[in-house]
Amino acid sequence: MKSLSGRDFARLVERRGWRLLRINGSPHIDGKQGVEVRLSIPIHGNTPLKIGLLRHLARLSDIQEAELN
């Protein structure tokens, strides 16, 4: 799996219909209409997200691991 920064992952989910609800410090909170889940994506410049967090966020946003490569 390719590592992505929080900023790149946020762009990816926004292209899939999620929208930025608010920014609370470093995490960007994204939501999608009709979905109760909120994504808290840490944005720390271009620092890559840890693999476990990336998989968790991808699972919550219904993004397949193959799309992250």
C-alpha positions in Angstrom: 0.0 0.0 0.0 1.3 3.4 -1.0 1.6 5.9 1.9 -0.4 9.1 1.6 -0.2 12.3 3.5 -3.3 13.5 5.3 -3.7 16.3 2.8 -3.6 13.9 -0.2 -6.1 11.5 1.5 -8.4 14.5 2.2 -8.3 15.4 -1.5 -9.1 11.8 -2.4 -12.2 11.6 -0.1 -13.4 15.0 -1.3 -13.4 13.7 -4.9 -15.6 10.8 -3.7 -18.3 13.1 -2.3 -17.1 13.9 1.2 -17.0 17.5 2.2 -15.1 19.4 4.8 -17.3 20.3 7.7 -14.8 22.0 10.0 -11.2 22.3 11.0 -10.4 21.8 14.6 -6.6 22.3 15.0 -4.8 19.9 12.8 -7.6 17.4 12.0 -10.0 18.1 9.2 -13.5 16.7 9.9 -15.2 15.5 6.8 -18.8 14.2 6.4 -21.0 12.9 3.7 -24.8 13.4 3.4 -26.6 10.2 4.3 -23.7 8.8 6.2 -23.4 9.0 10.0 -19.7 8.5 10.0 -17.3 11.5 10.3 -13.7 11.3 9.2 -11.1 13.0 11.3 -8.1 13.3 9.0 -4.9 14.6 10.6 -3.2 17.2 8.4 0.5 17.6 9.3 2.0 19.1 6.1 3.2 16.3 3.9 3.9 13.8 6.7 2.5 10.4 5.6 -0.3 8.8 7.6 0.6 5.7 9.5 -0.6 2.6 7.6 -3.1 1.5 10.3 -4.8 4.9 10.4 -4.8 5.0 6.6 -6.5 1.6 6.4 -9.1 2.6 9.1 -10.0 5.8 7.3 -10.2 4.0 3.9 -12.5 1.4 5.4 -14.8 4.1 6.9 -15.0 6.0 3.7 -15.5 2.8 1.5 -12.3 3.2 -0.4 -10.6 0.0 -1.5 -6.9 -0.6 -0.8 -6.3 -1.0 -4.5 -7.4 2.6 -5.0 -4.7 3.8 -2.6 -1.9 2.4 -4.7 
